[in-house]
Amino acid sequence: MVSESEVFDQTVAGRTVGASWAVAEAAGQLISIGQERRWSVPPGRRPSAWIKVIRDRNRPCKFQMVMFEHVYQRQRVPAGCELCFKVKVVPRTLRQLMAVHETGEQLPYTYKCGLDAPAHATSGIYGAYFFLDGLPAAREAYAHVRKAVNAHPKLGPEVPVFIKRGCTEFEIHCGPSDQYIFSDETRQIEAQLLPLVDDHLERPESRLQRQQTLLYWIQTAYRLGDQTYLDFTGGRPLYPPTVQYSPEAPTTAREANQ
């Protein structure tokens, strides 16, 4: 197994790990914390597009995306993601997204729900993801998620639920997920680098952060024409409607003066 000092000299995807690490720092995805070979992962933007609930274990997804984007340069899937499978629910409206969030609260799985719309690699507006370790576990969870979605009065059998592997970006750049290849070299590199990075796990959200996220959902639903956002504003529109004018010739004195 390579040592910590040797790992930065290894060449991956045409450049050394150390050079890739420097690129990640320049991109703002890693921040040096003032000690030799110690970094942190900066927090995501606020408001976040996602509400996340950690139930079984916390996964170092931010670290793995640094590996994928910068060290592997989108040519390899991180070894730490080998067993990552997700049960995805596809709500059609904000009303359904909130219902899926309510459903997730009753299930024992780590999950996130929120906006797919801002993501460049994902099709759709809303999404909910239940995280599992391995395909057998995902298949077992699928049965429970599907049953809960079917039974919810605001959801039902017409709401899509399916199993996917890892992040969509992986399949876009590395091909079908059932053909991924993971090497001991990749496992060793990640084993040496992960302990050098602080703050790579998700932090619990504060009440204020959740409120900011909910407002972001409402604003996005309004912007995309999803009128179910009114369920969460007491029926009040975010903004007054614009005045619309008749394309016909004026028929009243008031119209003639406009």
LUMFI-9419 format. One record per residue: residue in three letters; x, y, z of N, C-alpha, C in turn. Coordinates in steps of 0.1 Angstrom, whole numbers, padded with zeros to 4 digits, always signed. Atoms other than C-alpha are relative to their C-alpha. Layout:
// LUMFI-9419
ALAXYZXYZXYZ;...
END
This chain:
// LUMFI-9419
MET+0008-0012+0000+0000+0000+0000+0009+0012+0000;VAL-0008-0013+0001+0013+0035-0009-0002+0008+0013;SER+0000-0008-0012+0022+0058+0020-0007+0014-0003;GLU+0006-0013+0001+0007+0092+0026+0009+0009-0009;SER-0009-0009+0008+0038+0110+0012+0001-0005-0014;GLU-0001+0005+0014+0039+0088-0019-0013+0002-0008;VAL+0013-0001+0007+0002+0092-0028+0000+0013-0009;PHE+0001-0012+0008+0007+0128-0040+0009+0000-0012;ASP-0009+0001+0012+0034+0117-0064-0005-0010-0010;GLN+0006+0010+0009+0012+0090-0080-0006+0008-0012;THR+0006-0005+0012+0000+0097-0115-0013-0006-0003;VAL+0013+0005+0003-0037+0094-0122-0006+0009-0010;ALA+0007-0008+0011-0055+0104-0154+0010+0010-0006;GLY-0010-0009+0007-0023+0120-0168+0007+0010+0008;ARG-0007-0010-0009-0012+0141-0138+0001-0005+0014;THR-0002+0005-0013+0000+0136-0103-0012+0004+0009;VAL+0010-0003-0009-0024+0135-0074+0002+0014+0006;GLY-0003-0013-0006-0006+0165-0059-0005+0012-0009;ALA+0004-0011+0010-0012+0186-0091-0016+0001-0001;SER+0015+0000+0000-0049+0175-0091-0006+0007+0013;TRP+0004-0006-0012-0052+0185-0055+0001+0015+0000;ALA-0002-0015+0001-0039+0220-0063-0011+0005-0009;VAL+0011-0005+0009-0065+0223-0091-0013+0001+0008;ALA+0012+0000-0008-0092+0214-0066+0000+0012+0010;GLU-0001-0012-0009-0079+0241-0042-0003+0012-0008;ALA+0003-0012+0008-0079+0266-0070-0014+0002-0004;ALA+0014+0000+0003-0115+0257-0078-0009+0003+0012;GLY+0008-0003-0012-0125+0263-0042-0007-0012+0006;GLN+0006+0012-0005-0135+0227-0036+0008-0006+0012;LEU-0008+0004-0012-0107+0222-0010+0006+0013+0005;ILE-0006-0011-0007-0094+0247+0015+0011-0004+0009;SER-0011+0003-0009-0060+0245+0032-0004+0006+0013;ILE+0004-0005-0013-0065+0248+0069+0012+0004+0009;GLY-0012-0006-0007-0030+0261+0077+0010-0010+0006;GLN-0009+0010-0005-0014+0228+0086+0005-0008-0013;GLU-0005+0007+0011+0008+0207+0063-0009-0012-0003;ARG+0009+0011+0005-0014+0184+0043-0012-0002+0008;ARG+0014+0001-0006-0047+0192+0060-0009+0010-0007;TRP+0010-0008+0008-0077+0205+0041-0014-0002+0006;SER+0014+0002-0003-0114+0210+0046-0008+0002-0013;VAL+0009-0002+0012-0143+0209+0022-0010+0011+0004;PRO+0009-0011-0004-0162+0242+0022-0015-0004+0000;PRO+0014+0003+0001-0199+0242+0029-0006+0003-0013;GLY+0007-0003+0013-0223+0242+0000-0007+0013+0001;ARG+0006-0013+0001-0241+0273-0011-0013+0000+0008;ARG+0012-0002-0008-0270+0286+0010-0009+0010-0007;PRO+0008+0011-0005-0299+0283+0006+0003-0013-0008;SER-0002+0013+0006-0294+0246-0002-0012-0004-0008;ALA+0011+0005+0008-0315+0229-0028-0006-0013+0007;TRP+0004+0013-0006-0318+0198-0004-0002+0001+0015;ILE+0002+0003-0014-0331+0188+0029+0005-0015+0002;LYS-0006+0013-0002-0310+0158+0042-0002-0005+0014;VAL+0002+0006-0013-0318+0134+0069+0009-0013+0001;ILE-0010+0011-0001-0290+0110+0081-0005-0010+0010;ARG+0006+0010-0009-0303+0078+0096+0010-0011+0003;ASP-0009+0011-0002-0279+0049+0091+0015+0004+0002;ARG-0014-0005-0002-0245+0065+0085+0002+0012-0010;ASN-0003-0011+0008-0230+0096+0070+0011-0004-0010;ARG-0009+0003+0011-0213+0093+0037+0008+0012-0005;PRO-0009-0012+0004-0183+0114+0025-0002+0004-0015;CYS+0003-0003+0015-0200+0124-0008+0008+0012-0005;LYS-0007-0012+0004-0183+0158-0009+0015-0003-0004;PHE-0013+0004+0003-0149+0142-0007+0001-0008-0013;GLN+0000+0009+0012-0158+0116-0034-0002+0008-0013;MET+0002-0009+0012-0169+0144-0058+0013+0007-0003;VAL-0013-0006+0002-0135+0161-0053+0009-0010-0007;MET-0008+0010+0006-0119+0128-0062-0004-0002-0015;PHE+0005+0002+0014-0141+0123-0093+0003+0012-0009;GLU-0002-0012+0009-0139+0159-0106+0015+0003-0003;HIS-0014-0005+0002-0102+0166-0100+0011-0010+0000;VAL-0011+0010+0000-0081+0136-0091-0002-0010-0012;TYR+0003+0009+0011-0098+0112-0115-0004+0007-0013;GLN+0003-0008+0012-0108+0140-0139-0011-0006-0008;ARG+0013+0006+0006-0142+0123-0146+0003-0013-0008;GLN-0003+0012+0007-0124+0092-0159-0002-0013+0008;ARG+0002+0011-0009-0130+0069-0129-0011+0003+0010;VAL+0010-0002-0011-0158+0064-0104+0008-0003+0013;PRO-0007+0002-0013-0145+0067-0068-0003-0014+0005;ALA+0002+0014-0006-0140+0033-0051-0009+0001+0012;GLY+0009-0002-0011-0158+0047-0021-0015+0000-0004;CYS+0014-0001+0005-0190+0049-0043-0004-0014-0006;GLU+0003+0013+0006-0188+0012-0053-0013-0006+0004;LEU+0012+0006-0005-0217+0001-0031-0012+0010+0001;CYS+0010-0010-0002-0237+0033-0033-0012-0002-0010;PHE+0012+0001+0008-0272+0026-0046-0011+0009+0006;LYS+0010-0009-0005-0302+0049-0043-0014-0004-0006;VAL+0014+0001+0004-0340+0045-0044-0005+0014-0003;LYS+0004-0014+0004-0352+0076-0063-0015+0001-0002;VAL+0014-0003+0002-0387+0090-0061+0000+0013-0008;VAL+0001-0012+0009-0397+0116-0088-0013+0007+0002;PRO+0012-0008-0002-0423+0140-0074-0002+0009-0012;ARG+0003-0009+0011-0441+0161-0101-0002+0014+0004;THR+0003-0014-0005-0450+0191-0079+0006+0002+0013;LEU-0005-0002-0013-0439+0208-0048-0009-0006+0011;ARG+0009+0007-0009-0470+0194-0031+0005-0015+0002;GLN-0005+0014-0001-0457+0159-0039+0014-0001+0006;LEU-0014+0000-0006-0421+0168-0029-0002+0000+0015;MET+0002-0001-0015-0434+0178+0006-0006-0013+0005;ALA+0006+0013-0004-0454+0145+0007+0011-0011+0001;VAL-0011+0010+0000-0423+0125-0001+0009+0002+0012;HIS-0007-0004-0012-0404+0144+0026-0007-0006+0012;GLU+0008+0005-0011-0432+0135+0050+0001-0015+0001;THR-0001+0015+0000-0430+0098+0039+0014-0004+0005;GLY-0013+0003-0004-0392+0098+0043+0002+0000+0015;GLU-0001-0002-0014-0396+0109+0079-0004-0013+0007;GLN+0005+0012-0006-0414+0076+0086+0008-0013-0004;LEU-0008+0012+0005-0388+0053+0069+0014+0001+0007;PRO-0013+0001-0007-0354+0042+0084+0012+0003-0008;TYR-0011-0002+0008-0332+0053+0056+0005+0014+0000;THR-0006-0014+0003-0308+0082+0051-0006+0004-0014;TYR+0006-0005+0013-0324+0104+0024+0002+0015-0001;LYS+0001-0014+0002-0324+0137+0008-0011+0003-0010;CYS+0010-0004+0010-0352+0155-0011+0002+0015-0003;GLY-0002-0014+0004-0352+0187-0030-0001+0003-0014;LEU+0001-0005+0013-0346+0203-0063+0011-0006-0009;ASP-0009+0005+0011-0331+0185-0093+0002+0011-0010;ALA-0001-0010+0011-0337+0216-0115+0013+0007-0001;PRO-0013-0008+0001-0305+0235-0106+0012-0009-0005;ALA-0011+0009+0003-0283+0204-0113+0001-0001-0015;HIS-0002+0000+0014-0267+0204-0147-0001-0014-0007;ALA-0001+0014+0006-0266+0166-0151-0013-0007+0002;THR+0012+0007-0003-0301+0157-0139-0012+0006-0007;SER+0013-0004+0007-0334+0158-0158-0011+0001+0011;GLY+0012-0001-0009-0365+0170-0139+0001+0011+0010;ILE+0001-0011-0009-0375+0195-0113+0002-0004+0015;TYR-0001+0004-0014-0378+0176-0080+0005-0014+0001;GLY-0005+0013-0002-0362+0145-0066+0001-0003+0015;ALA-0003+0005-0013-0359+0124-0035+0008-0013-0001;TYR-0009+0011+0001-0331+0099-0029+0002-0007+0013;PHE-0002+0008-0012-0329+0071-0003+0013-0008-0002;PHE-0013+0005+0002-0293+0060+0002+0002-0014+0006;LEU-0002+0013-0005-0284+0023+0005+0014-0005-0004;ASP-0013+0007+0003-0253+0001+0006-0002-0013-0007;GLY+0001+0012+0008-0254-0024-0022-0014-0002-0006;LEU+0013+0002+0007-0281-0035-0046-0010-0009+0007;PRO+0010+0008-0008-0297-0062-0024-0007+0009+0010;ALA+0006-0009-0010-0303-0035+0003-0009+0010-0007;ALA+0008-0010+0007-0316-0011-0023-0013-0007-0005;ARG+0012+0007+0004-0341-0037-0036-0009-0002+0012;GLU+0008+0002-0012-0353-0044-0001-0007+0014+0004;ALA+0005-0014-0003-0357-0006+0005-0011+0004-0010;TYR+0010-0004+0010-0375-0001-0028-0014-0005+0003;ALA+0013+0006-0003-0403-0024-0017-0007+0009+0011;HIS+0006-0009-0010-0409-0002+0014-0003+0014-0005;VAL+0002-0014+0006-0405+0031-0004-0012+0000-0009;ARG+0011+0001+0010-0428+0020-0032-0014-0001+0007;LYS+0013+0001-0007-0455+0009-0007-0004+0012+0007;ALA+0004-0012-0007-0453+0041+0013-0004+0011-0010;VAL+0004-0009+0011-0455+0062-0019-0014-0003-0005;ASN+0013+0004+0005-0485+0042-0031-0011+0004+0010;ALA+0010-0002-0010-0503+0047+0002-0003+0014+0003;HIS+0001-0014-0004-0498+0084+0006-0011+0007-0009;PRO+0011-0006+0008-0530+0104-0005+0005+0010-0010;LYS-0005-0010+0010-0509+0130-0023+0010-0005-0010;LEU-0009+0007+0009-0487+0105-0041-0007-0010-0008;GLY+0007+0011+0007-0498+0071-0053+0008-0007-0010;PRO-0008+0008+0009-0487+0045-0079+0005+0007-0012;GLU-0005-0007+0012-0483+0070-0107+0013+0008+0002;VAL-0013-0007-0002-0453+0086-0090+0011-0009-0002;PRO-0011+0010+0003-0421+0070-0104+0009-0002+0012;VAL-0009+0004-0010-0399+0051-0080+0010-0010-0007;PHE-0009+0010+0006-0367+0033-0092+0013+0000+0007;ILE-0014+0002-0006-0332+0021-0082+0010+0005-0010;LYS-0011-0004+0008-0301+0038-0095+0013-0002+0008;ARG-0013+0002-0006-0264+0035-0088+0008+0013+0000;GLY-0009-0012-0001-0242+0064-0076-0007+0012-0005;CYS+0004-0013+0005-0244+0099-0090-0002-0001-0016;THR+0002+0000+0014-0257+0106-0125+0012+0004-0008;GLU-0012-0004+0007-0225+0124-0134+0009-0012-0003;PHE-0008+0011+0002-0207+0091-0131-0004-0007-0013;GLU+0005+0008+0012-0228+0074-0158+0002+0009-0013;ILE-0002-0009+0012-0225+0105-0181+0014-0001-0005;HIS-0015-0001+0004-0187+0104-0181+0006-0014+0000;CYS-0007+0013-0001-0179+0068-0172-0008-0012-0005;GLY+0008+0010+0006-0206+0048-0190-0010-0007+0009;PRO+0011+0007-0008-0233+0024-0177+0005-0005+0013;SER-0004+0003-0014-0232+0018-0140+0002-0014+0003;ASP-0002+0015-0002-0234-0020-0143+0013-0004-0006;GLN-0013+0004+0006-0200-0019-0161+0012+0007+0007;TYR-0011-0006-0007-0180+0001-0136+0011-0010+0004;ILE-0011+0008-0005-0145-0012-0127+0007+0007+0011;PHE-0007-0006-0011-0129-0005-0094+0013-0007+0003;SER-0013+0006-0002-0092-0011-0087+0005+0002+0014;ASP-0006-0001-0013-0071-0016-0056+0008+0013+0001;GLU-0007-0012+0000-0050+0014-0067-0009+0012+0005;THR+0009-0011-0003-0081+0037-0065-0004-0001+0015;ARG+0003+0002-0014-0090+0022-0031+0011+0005+0009;GLN-0012-0004-0008-0055+0028-0017+0001+0016+0000;ILE-0002-0014+0001-0054+0064-0030-0011+0007+0009;GLU+0011-0007-0008-0088+0073-0013+0002-0003+0015;ALA-0002+0003-0014-0078+0055+0019+0011+0009+0006;GLN-0011-0009-0005-0047+0078+0022-0005+0014+0000;LEU+0004-0014+0001-0064+0110+0012-0012+0004+0009;LEU+0012-0003-0008-0097+0108+0031+0004+0005+0014;PRO-0003-0005-0014-0081+0112+0066+0006+0014+0000;LEU-0006-0013+0000-0064+0144+0054-0010+0012-0002;VAL+0010-0010+0003-0097+0162+0047-0011+0000+0011;ASP+0010-0002-0011-0119+0176+0075-0013+0005-0007;ASP+0013-0005+0004-0156+0185+0072-0005-0006-0013;HIS+0005+0007+0012-0162+0159+0045-0013-0006+0002;LEU+0013+0006-0003-0194+0147+0062-0010+0011+0001;GLU+0011-0009-0001-0228+0163+0061-0002+0005+0014;ARG+0003-0005-0013-0235+0186+0090-0015+0001+0002;PRO+0015-0002-0003-0270+0187+0107-0004+0014-0004;GLU+0005-0013+0004-0291+0215+0093-0007+0007+0012;SER+0006-0008-0010-0302+0243+0116-0015+0002-0005;ARG+0014-0003+0004-0339+0253+0117+0000+0011-0010;LEU+0000-0011+0009-0330+0285+0099+0004-0005-0014;GLN-0004+0005+0013-0312+0266+0071-0012-0008-0007;ARG+0012+0007+0006-0343+0244+0066-0010+0010-0005;GLN+0010-0010+0005-0365+0274+0064+0004+0007-0013;GLN-0005-0005+0012-0342+0289+0038-0002-0009-0012;THR+0001+0010+0011-0343+0257+0018-0015+0000-0004;LEU+0015+0000+0003-0382+0256+0020-0004+0012-0009;LEU+0003-0012+0008-0383+0292+0007+0005-0001-0014;TYR-0006+0002+0013-0360+0283-0021-0009-0009-0009;TRP+0009+0009+0008-0383+0254-0031-0012+0008-0005;ILE+0012-0008+0004-0413+0278-0031+0003+0009-0011;GLN-0004-0010+0011-0395+0304-0052+0002-0007-0013;THR-0002+0008+0012-0384+0277-0077-0013-0005-0006;ALA+0013+0005+0005-0419+0262-0079-0007+0012-0007;TYR+0007-0012+0006-0433+0297-0086+0007+0003-0014;ARG-0007-0004+0013-0406+0304-0113-0003-0010-0011;LEU+0002+0010+0011-0413+0271-0131-0015-0003-0002;GLY+0014+0001+0003-0451+0275-0130-0007-0011+0007;ASP+0006+0011-0009-0459+0249-0103-0009+0008+0010;GLN+0009-0008-0008-0490+0265-0087-0002-0007+0014;THR+0003+0006-0013-0490+0240-0058+0009+0006+0011;TYR-0007-0007-0010-0465+0263-0041-0010+0008+0009;LEU+0010-0007-0008-0497+0281-0029-0004-0007+0012;ASP+0003+0008-0012-0502+0252-0005+0008+0005+0012;PHE-0010-0003-0011-0473+0266+0015+0002+0015+0002;THR+0000-0014-0002-0480+0303+0013-0013+0005+0005;GLY+0014-0004-0004-0515+0303+0027-0009+0004-0011;GLY+0008-0004+0012-0528+0307-0008+0004+0013-0006;ARG-0004-0013+0005-0511+0340-0013+0011-0001-0011;PRO-0011+0000+0011-0491+0345-0046+0012+0007+0005;LEU-0012-0007-0004-0455+0354-0042+0000+0015-0005;TYR+0000-0013+0006-0460+0384-0065-0014+0002-0007;PRO+0013-0003+0006-0491+0402-0079+0001-0004-0015;PRO+0000+0003+0015-0501+0391-0115+0002+0013-0008;THR-0002-0011+0009-0491+0414-0144-0014+0003-0006;VAL+0012-0004+0007-0518+0434-0161+0001-0006-0014;GLN+0000+0005+0014-0528+0417-0194-0010+0009-0008;TYR+0008-0009+0008-0542+0438-0222-0007-0007-0012;SER+0008+0006+0011-0568+0429-0249+0007+0003-0013;PRO-0006-0003+0013-0554+0425-0284-0010+0007-0009;GLU+0010-0006+0008-0587+0439-0297+0000+0015+0001;ALA+0001-0015-0001-0594+0476-0304-0007+0004+0013;PRO+0006-0005-0013-0604+0496-0273-0015+0002-0002;THR+0015-0001+0001-0641+0495-0265-0005+0009+0011;THR+0005-0009-0011-0642+0518-0234+0010+0012+0000;ALA-0009-0012+0000-0628+0553-0228+0012-0003+0008;ARG-0012+0003-0008-0605+0539-0201+0011-0007-0009;GLU-0010+0007+0008-0589+0515-0226+0006+0009-0011;ALA-0005-0009+0010-0586+0542-0252+0011+0009+0005;ASN-0010-0009-0006-0566+0563-0228+0013-0007+0005;GLN-0012+0008-0004-0541+0535-0221+0009-0003-0011;
END
